[in-house]
Amino acid sequence: KNYGSINWYPVSEPKYWETPLKDVTIQGKSILGEKTRNFSAVFDTGTSILTTPSKYLSIAKSVLEDIGITCQMIQAGQGPKICYHFDKKADICIDNWFMFDDD
């Protein structure tokens, strides 16, 4: 189901859908911080798994704790807005990104 318009992003790696990534934010708080290296995002329509280097996962966990988000809140559909920011391209922001199914 399409929920909006389609945006095109330049591909930096021809083997798969990789594009330069400027920042990732949780509720407006930066995860990548000062840019000390180049970051990339890979779009994969076959999975919903997000991966990141351990250093940035620790930062994301700290941001979640700082804004008072608990695992129970995320499982209840009260997760924070996560945004992926790209140079000169539309941001991709996701609300209600966690779905929990007991089945």
N, C-alpha and C positions, 0 to 999 in steps of 0.2 A: 504494500500500500504506500503510495507516495504522499508525503505530508507537506510538500512544498516544492519550490523550484529547484532545478538542477544547477549546480555551480561547477565550473571547470577549473581544475588546478593543474599547473605545469608538472610534468613527471620528470624527476631528476635521475631516476634509475629505470632504464627501459625493460629490465627483467620482471619488474613488478610495479605496482602502483605506489611509488614512493614520491613524496613531495616535501620540500623544506618546511620545517615547523618553527615558528617564532616563539611561542610560549604555550603553556597549558595553565589554566587557572581553575581554582575551586572557589566558588562564591567571590570571584574577583581577586583572589590571592594567588600570586605567581608560584608555580612549582619549579620552573626552570631558573628563575632569578636572573642575575646578570649573565648575559650570553658569553660564555667562555669558549664555546665550541659550537659547531653546527649541529642542529637537531633535525630529525626527519620523522615524518609520519608515514605509515604504510596503510593504505586502504585495502581491506580484504572483505569482500562481500560474503565469504564463506564461514566467517567466525565472528563472535562477539567478544573475544578475549582481548584484553588490553595488557600490553607488557611495557615495562619500563626498567631502566637500570635501577639497582637496589638503592643507590643514593637518592634518587628522585622519588622512589616509593616511600622512603623514610620521611622525606619532606612532605609528601602528600598526606601521610598518616598524621604528621604533626599539625598540618593545616586543618584536617578534619577534627582533631582533638581541640585545637584552638577555637574553632567555631562551634564546638559543642555537639558534633555529630557522633552518634553512637551506632554500633552495628544494628541494634534493634530499630533505630530510626530508618536506616537504609533499607532493612528488610520490610519495613512498613511503608515503603515508597516515599519516604521523606528525605531522600538524599539531596545533597546540594547540587547546584548547577555546575557542570564541568564544561569549560570552553577550550577549544583548540584554536589557536591564533596563527594565522599565516600572513606572510608578507604580501601586501597589496591584493589579498583575496578575502572573501567573506569568512568570518569566524564560523566555526561549527560548535554550537552549544547544545548540551543535552540535559534535560530535566528528567526526573524519574527514570534514571538509567538502570536501576536494579530491579529485577523481577524475581520473585521467589515463588516457587511452585512446590507444594507438598506432594504432588502426584508423582 
